[in-house]
Every structure is written in structure tokens, then in C-alpha cells.
């Protein structure tokens, strides 16, 4: 997800538009490197030859090789169009030309595209449509559960719908909101004597909150804190989680705002902070970091 935020931050700083392409039946495009045999599917068994198997000509959904075969196919296709894979982030591809830079972000069968020149983006779309069955979804508005709003002033990332579903699933859809993610000076311990709570439910809620952190760095510390008690959660740990959910209820529309700026250098700025032996169990310190690309928080 950091690569997605980085791509959107770069687009905001450079005043580029971000487009969305969706691949249809992506895994069916993969080419198998080995012979794969399958049983005849129910309803299509040839009478008198029930003992025979079928040799696949291409990948199918459900094969272990299918995702890898599709990735190899897409990688080769982008390379044939002049794109270079990022050495440190294999889901990012770039192509430089006289018209400028085109960047493609890949997540399985979803492609997000941005660049300096609209004609280069349009040409890339047409090339991909000639190679695969694709849907041009236009400007990016929704990606991996993240709502993206592109205006002339900024690119905004939110997870409002996801937060609402999380609150409803947790039974706090109509709860009273809190002003802070956590009560001040609360210290939780693994050695708590409070009654145990359902560990599966606790882990499910905390895991969902971790995904909400993609656009909500303000809850990062508390989510990390309550994640320490996944093995044996107790009522005081769950109370802290519910307090955080009540804070989310009052801030569902919060998110990341990447202001558009056509001038200035791209600066990578980092901040870090740490307490001193704040963990009551192991006396370990808690450290937090935040990196900005220009005015855009990316990590």
C-alpha cells in the first residue's frame, strides 16, 4: 500500500491525473510453463473415456501456478511496451519518453496509471486493450477499499464506507463518538487479571483496524498498542479497542489529503519519536515514524 500512496502523492505534487484499468479474467491469460492435467469436469465427461484426463492449454482459476503465470505474462507485456520494473517495488513500472514519464501500479488485475502527458496515457490504454480484455474505468475513484477523490486542488484518500461497515460489524454503528483514539495515560498489560474475551472476535476487529490505518495514521499508535494482546485478550484490552472504534465513529470521513503543487522540489522528509521504556511488561520503548513526500504523508 505504500507504493500506492507514493504513486498518488507523486501525481498530486506533479498535478497529474490518475487513471484506473481493470483486467477481465486476468488469470486466463497466463501461459503454463509445464504440462498440467485435470480430471474431466462434471457434466462434460466423455462417455466411454471416463478414465482419461485433460491437458490444459492455458492457466485456469484455482491453479496454484495461475497467479505466477499471469504475473509473468503481464511483466513481459509491459516490458514489450518499453516499461521498466522498479528494482525495489516490483508492482511499479515506469517508462520515460520524449513526452515525459508514465507510471503504472499493478495489483493482480487492477492497474493504476499516471503520467505527465494525457496522450501517452491514452496510447498506453489502447495498447493494453489490444493485448488483453480490459475495462477503462476512467479516473481513479476506488481502489483496494480506498475512496479516491481527485480535484483541481488535491487528491484525497478515505475509507469512510469501510469504517462504517467495521462499526456495524462490531455492533457500534450508532455509538456515541469519542474525541481521542485512546484515554490519556492508559497502561495495558499482558498480565491483566480482567476476564478473558473472545479472541477470534478481538483479532478480527484489530485486523480490520490495521487495514484502516492505510488512510488513518492518527490511529496507528493505538492499533499497534492493542495488537500486543492478540494471544490472550481481556476485557480491559477490548475496552481500549471499543474506545478506538468510538473515535473512528466520529471521524469516519477523515483521511489523507495530498495537495496539488506544480512547483518546488520533491523532498522526502521523515519524522520519528520514541518513548522511554513505556511498555509495562518488557520495559521496551515504542517508536513511531512518519515520512512525507513534499506535503504528502506516504509511510
C-alpha positions as CSV (number, residue, x, y, z in Angstrom):
1,X,0.0,0.0,0.0
2,X,2.9,2.3,0.5
3,X,3.7,2.1,-3.2
4,X,0.1,3.2,-4.0
5,X,0.3,6.2,-1.6
6,X,3.7,7.1,-3.2
7,X,2.3,7.0,-6.7
8,X,-0.7,9.1,-5.7
9,X,1.5,11.6,-3.8
10,X,3.7,12.0,-6.8
11,X,0.7,12.5,-9.1
12,X,-0.6,15.2,-6.7
13,X,2.7,17.0,-6.5
14,X,3.1,17.0,-10.3
15,X,-0.6,17.8,-10.9
16,X,-1.2,14.6,-12.9
17,X,-4.4,12.7,-13.2
18,X,-4.6,9.0,-12.1
19,X,-6.5,6.5,-14.2
20,X,-7.8,3.0,-13.5
21,X,-7.8,-0.1,-15.7
22,X,-9.4,-3.4,-14.8
23,X,-8.3,-6.7,-16.4
24,X,-11.1,-9.1,-17.3
25,X,-10.4,-12.8,-16.4
26,X,-6.8,-12.0,-15.8
27,X,-5.6,-15.5,-14.8
28,X,-6.9,-17.0,-18.0
29,X,-4.1,-15.1,-19.9
30,X,-1.3,-16.9,-18.1
31,X,0.8,-19.3,-20.2
32,X,1.8,-22.5,-18.4
33,X,5.4,-23.5,-18.4
34,X,4.7,-27.1,-17.6
35,X,2.1,-29.8,-18.5
36,X,-0.9,-29.7,-16.2
37,X,-3.6,-32.4,-16.3
38,X,-7.1,-32.2,-14.8
39,X,-10.0,-34.5,-14.4
40,X,-12.9,-34.2,-16.8
41,X,-15.3,-31.7,-15.2
42,X,-18.7,-32.9,-14.0
43,X,-21.3,-32.6,-16.8
44,X,-18.6,-32.8,-19.5
45,X,-17.3,-36.3,-19.0
46,X,-16.9,-38.2,-22.4
47,X,-18.9,-41.4,-22.3
48,X,-16.6,-44.5,-22.5
49,X,-13.5,-42.4,-21.7
50,X,-14.1,-41.6,-18.1
51,X,-10.6,-42.7,-17.2
52,X,-8.9,-40.1,-19.4
53,X,-7.7,-36.7,-18.1
54,X,-7.4,-33.3,-19.9
55,X,-4.2,-31.4,-20.6
56,X,-4.6,-27.7,-20.1
57,X,-3.7,-25.3,-22.9
58,X,-3.6,-22.3,-20.6
59,X,-4.0,-21.4,-16.9
60,X,-7.3,-21.6,-15.1
61,X,-8.6,-20.0,-11.9
62,X,-7.8,-22.3,-9.0
63,X,-4.4,-23.5,-10.2
64,X,-1.5,-22.8,-7.9
65,X,0.5,-21.7,-10.9
66,X,-2.2,-19.3,-12.3
67,X,-1.2,-16.1,-10.3
68,X,2.5,-16.6,-11.1
69,X,1.8,-17.3,-14.8
70,X,-0.3,-14.2,-15.1
71,X,2.4,-12.1,-13.4
72,X,5.0,-13.4,-15.9
73,X,2.6,-12.6,-18.8
74,X,1.9,-9.1,-17.6
75,X,5.5,-8.4,-16.8
76,X,6.6,-9.4,-20.3
77,X,3.8,-7.4,-21.9
78,X,4.7,-4.2,-20.1
79,X,8.4,-4.8,-20.9
80,X,7.5,-5.1,-24.6
81,X,5.9,-1.6,-24.3
82,X,9.1,-0.1,-23.0
83,X,8.3,-0.2,-19.3
84,X,11.0,-1.0,-16.6
85,X,10.1,-2.7,-13.4
86,X,11.1,-0.9,-10.2
87,X,14.0,-2.7,-8.6
88,X,12.7,-2.3,-5.0
89,X,8.9,-2.3,-5.7
90,X,8.0,-5.0,-8.2
91,X,4.4,-3.7,-8.6
92,X,5.6,-0.4,-10.1
93,X,6.6,0.1,-13.7
94,X,7.9,3.3,-15.4
95,X,8.6,4.4,-18.9
96,X,10.4,7.6,-19.9
97,X,10.0,9.1,-23.4
98,X,10.2,12.5,-25.1
99,X,6.7,13.2,-23.9
100,X,7.5,12.6,-20.3
101,X,7.1,9.9,-17.7
102,X,4.3,7.2,-17.4
103,X,3.9,5.2,-14.2
104,X,1.9,2.0,-13.8
105,X,1.0,0.4,-10.5
106,X,-0.2,-3.2,-10.5
107,X,-2.3,-5.1,-8.1
108,X,-3.2,-8.5,-9.6
109,X,-5.7,-7.5,-12.3
110,X,-6.1,-3.8,-11.4
111,X,-3.8,-1.2,-13.0
112,X,-3.5,2.5,-12.0
113,X,-1.8,4.7,-14.5
114,X,-0.5,8.3,-14.3
115,X,1.9,10.4,-16.2
116,X,2.9,13.8,-17.4
117,X,1.1,13.7,-20.8
118,X,-2.5,12.6,-21.3
119,X,-1.8,11.4,-24.8
120,X,0.8,9.0,-23.5
121,X,-1.7,7.5,-21.0
122,X,-4.3,7.2,-23.8
123,X,-1.8,5.5,-26.1
124,X,-0.9,3.0,-23.3
125,X,-4.6,2.2,-22.7
126,X,-5.1,1.4,-26.3
127,X,-2.1,-0.8,-26.4
128,X,-3.2,-2.7,-23.4
129,X,-6.8,-3.1,-24.8
130,X,-5.3,-4.6,-28.0
131,X,-3.4,-7.2,-25.9
132,X,-6.0,-8.1,-23.2
133,X,-9.7,-7.7,-22.5
134,X,-9.7,-4.7,-20.3
135,X,-12.2,-2.1,-18.9
136,X,-11.2,1.5,-18.8
137,X,-12.7,2.8,-15.6
138,X,-11.6,6.4,-16.2
139,X,-10.2,8.5,-13.4
140,X,-9.4,6.5,-10.2
141,X,-12.2,6.8,-7.6
142,X,-12.0,3.5,-5.7
143,X,-9.0,1.1,-5.2
144,X,-8.5,-1.7,-2.7
145,X,-11.2,-0.4,-0.4
146,X,-9.9,3.2,-0.6
147,X,-12.1,6.0,-1.9
148,X,-10.0,8.4,-4.0
149,X,-11.2,11.9,-4.8
150,X,-9.3,13.9,-7.5
151,X,-10.0,17.6,-7.7
152,X,-8.0,20.6,-9.0
153,X,-6.6,21.3,-5.6
154,X,-5.8,17.9,-4.1
155,X,-6.1,14.1,-4.1
156,X,-8.0,12.8,-1.1
157,X,-7.9,9.2,0.2
158,X,-10.6,8.0,2.6
159,X,-12.1,4.7,3.9
160,X,-15.4,6.0,5.0
161,X,-17.5,3.1,3.7
162,X,-15.0,0.6,5.1
163,X,-15.1,2.3,8.5
164,X,-18.9,2.3,8.6
165,X,-19.0,-1.4,7.8
166,X,-16.5,-2.1,10.5
167,X,-18.5,-0.2,13.1
168,X,-21.7,-2.0,12.1
169,X,-20.0,-5.4,12.3
170,X,-18.7,-4.6,15.7
171,X,-22.1,-3.6,17.0
172,X,-21.2,0.1,17.3
173,X,-22.9,1.5,14.3
174,X,-24.9,4.0,16.4
175,X,-22.4,4.6,19.2
176,X,-21.5,7.9,20.9
177,X,-18.3,9.2,19.4
178,X,-15.1,9.9,21.4
179,X,-12.7,12.8,20.9
180,X,-9.5,10.9,21.2
181,X,-8.3,7.5,20.0
182,X,-7.3,6.4,23.5
183,X,-7.8,7.5,27.1
184,X,-4.9,9.5,28.4
185,X,-2.2,7.7,30.4
186,X,-3.8,4.3,30.0
187,X,-1.4,1.4,30.6
188,X,-2.4,-2.1,29.5
189,X,-0.6,-5.3,30.4
190,X,-0.4,-8.9,29.2
191,X,-0.6,-9.9,32.9
192,X,-4.1,-8.3,33.3
193,X,-6.4,-10.2,35.7
194,X,-9.6,-9.0,33.9
195,X,-11.8,-11.7,32.5
196,X,-11.0,-13.2,29.1
197,X,-12.9,-12.2,26.0
198,X,-13.5,-13.9,22.6
199,X,-10.0,-14.0,21.0
200,X,-11.4,-14.6,17.5
201,X,-13.6,-11.5,17.6
202,X,-10.9,-9.4,19.1
203,X,-8.4,-10.4,16.4
204,X,-10.9,-9.8,13.7
205,X,-11.6,-6.2,14.8
206,X,-8.0,-5.3,15.4
207,X,-7.1,-6.8,12.0
208,X,-9.7,-4.6,10.3
209,X,-8.4,-1.6,12.2
210,X,-4.9,-2.3,10.8
211,X,-6.3,-2.1,7.3
212,X,-8.0,1.2,8.2
213,X,-4.6,2.6,9.0
214,X,-3.8,2.9,5.3
215,X,-5.5,6.2,5.3
216,X,-5.6,6.9,9.0
217,X,-2.2,7.4,10.5
218,X,-3.8,9.1,13.5
219,X,-4.9,5.7,14.9
220,X,-1.6,4.0,14.2
221,X,-0.2,4.1,17.7
222,X,-3.4,2.7,19.4
223,X,-3.8,-0.1,16.8
224,X,-0.2,-1.1,17.4
225,X,-0.7,-1.0,21.1
226,X,-3.9,-3.2,21.2
227,X,-2.2,-5.6,18.8
228,X,0.1,-6.7,21.5
229,X,-2.7,-8.6,23.3
230,X,-3.9,-10.8,20.4
231,X,-2.8,-14.0,22.1
232,X,-5.0,-13.6,25.2
233,X,-7.2,-10.5,25.0
234,X,-9.1,-9.5,28.2
235,X,-11.9,-7.1,29.0
236,X,-9.6,-4.0,29.6
237,X,-7.9,-4.6,26.2
238,X,-11.3,-4.9,24.5
239,X,-12.4,-1.7,26.2
240,X,-9.5,0.1,24.6
241,X,-10.5,-1.3,21.2
242,X,-14.1,-0.1,21.7
243,X,-12.9,3.3,22.7
244,X,-10.9,3.5,19.5
245,X,-13.9,2.4,17.5
246,X,-16.0,5.2,19.0
247,X,-13.3,7.6,17.9
248,X,-13.5,6.2,14.4
249,X,-17.2,6.7,14.5
250,X,-16.8,10.4,15.0
251,X,-14.0,10.7,12.4
252,X,-15.2,8.4,9.6
253,X,-14.6,11.0,6.9
254,X,-11.0,11.6,8.0
255,X,-8.3,10.6,5.5
256,X,-5.1,11.7,3.7
257,X,-5.1,14.9,1.7
258,X,-2.4,15.3,-0.9
259,X,-2.4,18.9,-2.1
260,X,-1.5,19.6,-5.7
261,X,1.6,21.6,-6.3
262,X,3.2,22.3,-9.7
263,X,6.3,23.9,-8.4
264,X,9.1,23.0,-6.0
265,X,11.4,20.1,-5.5
266,X,10.3,16.7,-4.3
267,X,11.5,16.5,-0.8
268,X,11.4,13.3,1.3
269,X,11.0,14.3,4.9
270,X,10.9,11.9,7.8
271,X,9.9,12.4,11.5
272,X,10.4,9.9,14.3
273,X,9.6,9.8,18.0
274,X,10.0,7.3,20.8
275,X,9.1,7.0,24.5
276,X,11.4,5.6,27.1
277,X,10.7,2.1,28.3
278,X,6.9,2.7,28.1
279,X,5.9,-1.0,27.9
280,X,4.8,-2.1,31.3
281,X,5.6,-5.8,30.5
282,X,9.0,-5.7,28.9
283,X,10.1,-2.2,29.6
284,X,10.6,-1.7,25.8
285,X,10.4,1.6,24.1
286,X,7.7,2.4,21.4
287,X,8.9,4.1,18.3
288,X,6.9,5.8,15.6
289,X,8.0,7.2,12.2
290,X,6.2,9.3,9.5
291,X,7.6,10.1,6.0
292,X,6.3,12.8,3.7
293,X,6.9,13.3,0.0
294,X,6.6,17.1,-0.1
295,X,3.4,17.7,1.9
296,X,2.0,14.2,1.3
297,X,2.3,11.5,4.1
298,X,3.3,8.2,2.4
299,X,4.7,5.9,5.1
